[in-house]
Amino acid sequence: MTYLKAAIATAIAFLVIDLAWITLFLGDVYEVQLGNMMRETPDAMAAGVFYLGYIAGIVYIAIRPALEADRATPALVNGAVLGALAYGTYTLTNYAIFTQWSVTLVLSDIAWGTVLTASCAGIGYLAART
């Protein structure tokens, strides 16, 4: 039950925060930089597979060790590392193969992945403790 609470809280936080960020701030940046490379509407199946797998990864890699240590720090640190690596892999691969991918997108994606994943891991940890 503890891990289920962690996963649900993490998923809710991740979806709300990430969608707000994309909708309010990043959508225009991607539109300007990537233009016709973007789909008219996102592929919900692909997004769903990513979110489910990534939430499971956050719980296993960041929240589980924090619960075992009974401290939030491992959730935050491991979440930050996971976010930087995951979002860095995505954005640096895109930068390597797409001419329209900019250094601005690389830096913003890595920073966002780091902050988002650490925050959601912290939220998931706190939810699991209640």
Secondary structure, 3 states (H helix, E strand, C coil): CHHHHHHHHHHHHHHHHHHHHHHHHHHHHHHHHHHHHCCCCCCHHHHHHHHHHHHHHHHHHHHHHHHHHCCCHHHHHHHHHHHHHHHHHHHHHHHHHCCCCCHHHHHHHHHHHHHHHHHHHHHHHHHHHC
